[in-house]
Amino acid sequence: MADRILEFYDYKDVIENRKRPAHELVIDHRFPMERWDKIESNHDVNMNEAEIKRKFQLLKKDSSGNHNLLKSRSCERCIKTGKRGEPMGIRFWYSGGEDWLENIPQFGAEAEAGCVGCGWYDFESWRNALNATLAERQ
């Protein structure tokens, strides 16, 4: 399964958009494990590409940095404070705002809705929305 995910993303980390060797990549669950209410079941080895894209992204892990660790710390902070992540200190959310919405549970499958809009949850969508917002202002 890991090989299929790496190949699907062409071995590119989503943040730097750079092709890397497999040992410098981490397959990241978009929805952080800190918010799961139970252990995730084994993934279907025949998972289709849409499901791979919905569940995973590739983050770098090399001698100059570990984006997965940065994401984990940001998610832990969000759980403690209710303030959503700011990748690289950029205060932008493509859906919602800085605060975790009170009507969304903190944990469990329904909590994933609270992650949507945060750059750490889906960096590609975050970057595309940020670029579109900047283009509108020109």
VOBA-1610 file (N, C-alpha, C; in pm, whole numbers, padded with zeros to 5 digits, always signed):
BEGIN
Met+00082-00119+00000Met+00000+00000+00000Met+00087+00126+00000Ala+00192+00128+00081Ala+00280+00245+00089Ala+00339+00278-00048Asp+00382+00176-00120Asp+00439+00200-00253Asp+00337+00265-00347Arg+00212+00222-00339Arg+00108+00280-00425Arg+00087+00428-00392Ile+00090+00463-00264Ile+00072+00603-00223Ile+00190+00686-00271Leu+00311+00637-00251Leu+00430+00709-00297Leu+00427+00730-00448Glu+00390+00626-00521Glu+00383+00635-00667Glu+00272+00730-00711Phe+00158+00724-00643Phe+00046+00813-00677Phe+00090+00960-00670Tyr+00165+00993-00566Tyr+00212+01130-00548Tyr+00348+01156-00614Asp+00396+01059-00691Asp+00521+01073-00765Asp+00638+01111-00675Tyr+00634+01062-00550Tyr+00743+01083-00453Tyr+00768+01231-00425Lys+00665+01315-00433Lys+00680+01459-00408Lys+00619+01495-00273Asp+00698+01565-00191Asp+00640+01614-00067Asp+00551+01733-00102Val+00439+01744-00034Val+00337+01842-00070Val+00376+01985-00032Ile+00459+02003+00067Ile+00491+02138+00112Ile+00596+02203+00022Glu+00706+02135-00001Glu+00811+02192-00087Glu+00790+02158-00234Asn+00693+02068-00260Asn+00663+02026-00397Asn+00789+01974-00466Arg+00862+01895-00393Arg+00992+01846-00439Arg+00995+01694-00439Lys+01043+01636-00547Lys+01057+01491-00555Lys+01169+01448-00463Arg+01145+01342-00388Arg+01240+01294-00288Arg+01249+01141-00291Pro+01360+01088-00239Pro+01365+00942-00223Pro+01265+00898-00115Ala+01218+00777-00125Ala+01114+00727-00034Ala+01153+00743+00113His+01280+00725+00147His+01320+00733+00288His+01314+00876+00343Glu+01294+00976+00257Glu+01280+01114+00302Glu+01134+01160+00302Leu+01042+01066+00292Leu+00900+01098+00289Leu+00824+01025+00398Val+00720+01090+00449Val+00629+01029+00545Val+00490+01032+00482Ile+00422+00919+00484Ile+00284+00915+00439Ile+00200+00965+00556Asp+00142+01081+00537Asp+00069+01149+00644Asp-00081+01129+00627His-00148+01092+00736His-00294+01092+00737His-00338+01238+00746Arg-00418+01282+00652Arg-00465+01420+00656Arg-00534+01448+00790Phe-00625+01362+00829Phe-00697+01375+00955Phe-00605+01324+01066Pro-00563+01412+01157Pro-00460+01374+01255Pro-00506+01265+01353Met-00416+01174+01378Met-00444+01063+01469Met-00484+01111+01608Glu-00435+01230+01648Glu-00468+01284+01780Glu-00618+01305+01796Arg-00690+01315+01687Arg-00835+01339+01693Arg-00918+01213+01669Trp-00855+01102+01636Trp-00930+00978+01615Trp-00989+00934+01748Asp-01104+00868+01743Asp-01161+00813+01866Asp-01133+00664+01880Lys-01076+00606+01776Lys-01039+00465+01779Lys-00926+00442+01680Ile-00862+00328+01693Ile-00754+00293+01601Ile-00813+00271+01462Glu-00746+00326+01363Glu-00792+00310+01226Glu-00774+00165+01182Ser-00872+00114+01110Ser-00862-00022+01058Ser-00758-00026+00947Asn-00716-00145+00913Asn-00620-00161+00803Asn-00678-00104+00675His-00592-00044+00595His-00637+00014+00469His-00651-00092+00363Asp-00750-00075+00280Asp-00773-00164+00168Asp-00657-00150+00070Val-00588-00257+00043Val-00474-00253-00049Val-00518-00216-00190Asn-00647-00227-00219Asn-00700-00191-00349Asn-00767-00053-00347Met-00732+00028-00248Met-00789+00162-00237Met-00770+00236-00368Asn-00875+00304-00413Asn-00863+00377-00540Asn-00791+00510-00518Glu-00757+00576-00629Glu-00678+00700-00621Glu-00754+00812-00550Ala-00885+00818-00569Ala-00964+00922-00501Ala-00956+00904-00350Glu-00961+00781-00305Glu-00954+00753-00161Glu-00814+00782-00107Ile-00711+00748-00184Ile-00574+00782-00144Ile-00562+00933-00127Lys-00612+01008-00224Lys-00603+01154-00219Lys-00682+01210-00101Arg-00795+01151-00071Arg-00879+01197+00041Arg-00814+01172+00176Lys-00740+01064+00188Lys-00686+01023+00318Lys-00541+01065+00345Phe-00459+01077+00241Phe-00315+01091+00263Phe-00253+01207+00186Gln-00139+01252+00236Gln-00050+01343+00165Gln+00092+01303+00204Leu+00190+01345+00126Leu+00330+01313+00157Leu+00397+01435+00218Leu+00464+01413+00331Leu+00541+01518+00398Leu+00687+01476+00403Lys+00776+01575+00409Lys+00919+01541+00412Lys+00965+01508+00553Lys+01068+01427+00556Lys+01137+01390+00679Lys+01281+01366+00640Asp+01363+01471+00650Asp+01504+01455+00616Asp+01591+01524+00720Ser+01718+01533+00694Ser+01811+01589+00793Ser+01788+01739+00818Ser+01715+01806+00729Ser+01690+01949+00749Ser+01552+01979+00804Gly+01469+01879+00825Gly+01338+01906+00882Gly+01240+01791+00871Asn+01140+01795+00957Asn+01037+01693+00960Asn+00901+01764+00964His+00838+01775+00848His+00710+01844+00841His+00600+01767+00913Asn+00611+01636+00921Asn+00510+01558+00992Asn+00512+01592+01141Leu+00630+01611+01197Leu+00642+01650+01337Leu+00584+01790+01359Leu+00612+01882+01267Leu+00555+02018+01278Leu+00403+02012+01274Lys+00349+01929+01185Lys+00204+01915+01178Lys+00150+01859+01308Ser+00212+01755+01361Ser+00165+01694+01486Ser+00161+01795+01600Arg+00267+01876+01611Arg+00272+01977+01719Arg+00162+02081+01700Ser+00137+02119+01574Ser+00031+02215+01545Ser-00106+02157+01582Cys-00129+02031+01550Cys-00256+01966+01582Cys-00273+01953+01734Glu-00167+01919+01804Glu-00174+01911+01951Glu-00210+02047+02010Arg-00150+02153+01957Arg-00178+02289+02003Arg-00324+02325+01975Cys-00374+02285+01858Cys-00513+02312+01822Cys-00608+02243+01921Ile-00579+02120+01956Ile-00663+02048+02052Ile-00663+02119+02187Lys-00547+02165+02232Lys-00536+02233+02362Lys-00600+02371+02363Thr-00584+02447+02255Thr-00622+02589+02256Thr-00747+02622+02175Gly-00785+02533+02083Gly-00897+02562+01994Gly-00859+02655+01880Lys-00729+02684+01867Lys-00679+02770+01758Lys-00618+02681+01651Arg-00669+02692+01529Arg-00624+02605+01421Arg-00485+02645+01372Gly-00421+02555+01300Gly-00281+02569+01260Gly-00253+02683+01164Glu-00126+02725+01169Glu-00075+02832+01082Glu+00055+02783+01020Pro+00048+02708+00911Pro+00173+02659+00850Pro+00268+02774+00818Met+00390+02760+00863Met+00495+02859+00842Met+00454+02998+00890Gly+00366+03002+00990Gly+00322+03129+01047Gly+00225+03207+00959Ile+00170+03143+00857Ile+00078+03211+00766Ile-00064+03190+00817Arg-00128+03299+00856Arg-00263+03296+00914Arg-00367+03299+00802Phe-00391+03184+00743Phe-00486+03171+00633Phe-00554+03035+00645Trp-00684+03033+00626Trp-00763+02910+00625Trp-00855+02917+00505Tyr-00856+02814+00424Tyr-00938+02817+00302Tyr-01084+02787+00331Ser-01114+02745+00450Ser-01251+02725+00497Ser-01249+02748+00648Gly-01345+02822+00697Gly-01346+02853+00840Gly-01242+02958+00873Gly-01209+02966+00998Gly-01114+03067+01044Gly-01019+03009+01146Glu-00965+03096+01226Glu-00864+03058+01325Glu-00920+02964+01433Asp-01042+02985+01472Asp-01099+02910+01585Asp-01170+02783+01541Trp-01147+02676+01618Trp-01221+02552+01600Trp-01367+02582+01630Leu-01456+02543+01542Leu-01598+02573+01561Leu-01657+02490+01674Glu-01734+02556+01759Glu-01791+02490+01877Glu-01888+02377+01843Asn-01953+02385+01726Asn-02050+02281+01690Asn-01985+02156+01630Ile-01852+02155+01620Ile-01781+02038+01567Ile-01712+01968+01684Pro-01737+01838+01700Pro-01672+01767+01811Pro-01520+01769+01799Gln-01453+01759+01911Gln-01307+01759+01915Gln-01247+01628+01865Phe-01320+01518+01884Phe-01266+01386+01852Phe-01370+01301+01780Gly-01321+01203+01706Gly-01409+01112+01633Gly-01418+01151+01487Ala-01486+01069+01410Ala-01495+01089+01265Ala-01552+01227+01229Glu-01648+01276+01308Glu-01708+01406+01278Glu-01611+01521+01299Ala-01506+01500+01376Ala-01407+01606+01402Ala-01330+01643+01276Glu-01325+01554+01180Glu-01249+01584+01058Glu-01300+01712+00991Ala-01429+01741+01002Ala-01485+01863+00942Ala-01418+01988+00999Gly-01373+01983+01122Gly-01305+02096+01183Gly-01164+02118+01130Cys-01107+02017+01070Cys-00972+02027+01014Cys-00972+02089+00874Val-01084+02074+00804Val-01093+02125+00667Val-01070+02276+00668Gly-00979+02321+00586Gly-00945+02462+00578Gly-00809+02493+00636Cys-00759+02405+00720Cys-00625+02421+00778Cys-00520+02370+00678Gly-00413+02445+00664Gly-00308+02405+00571Gly-00244+02272+00605Trp-00236+02241+00732Trp-00176+02113+00769Trp-00264+01996+00727Tyr-00394+02016+00721Tyr-00487+01909+00683Tyr-00474+01875+00535Asp-00469+01977+00452Asp-00460+01955+00308Asp-00378+02070+00250Phe-00246+02051+00251Phe-00156+02159+00214Phe-00175+02202+00069Glu-00203+02108-00019Glu-00221+02142-00160Glu-00342+02233-00179Ser-00455+02199-00119Ser-00574+02283-00128Ser-00551+02418-00063Trp-00479+02419+00049Trp-00447+02542+00121Trp-00363+02635+00033Arg-00258+02580-00028Arg-00170+02659-00115Arg-00248+02713-00235Asn-00329+02628-00298Asn-00407+02671-00415Asn-00505+02782-00378Ala-00572+02769-00263Ala-00667+02872-00219Ala-00594+03001-00183Leu-00479+02990-00121Leu-00401+03109-00087Leu-00355+03180-00214Asn-00306+03106-00312Asn-00264+03166-00438Asn-00382+03231-00510Ala-00499+03168-00507Ala-00617+03226-00571Ala-00658+03355-00501Thr-00651+03357-00370Thr-00684+03478-00293Thr-00587+03590-00326Leu-00459+03559-00335Leu-00360+03661-00369Leu-00380+03711-00512Ala-00415+03623-00605Ala-00437+03662-00744Ala-00557+03757-00755Glu-00659+03735-00675Glu-00779+03822-00676Glu-00744+03963-00632Arg-00642+03978-00550Arg-00607+04108-00495Arg-00515+04187-00588Gln-00472+04129-00697Gln-00380+04200-00789Gln-00453+04284-00887
//
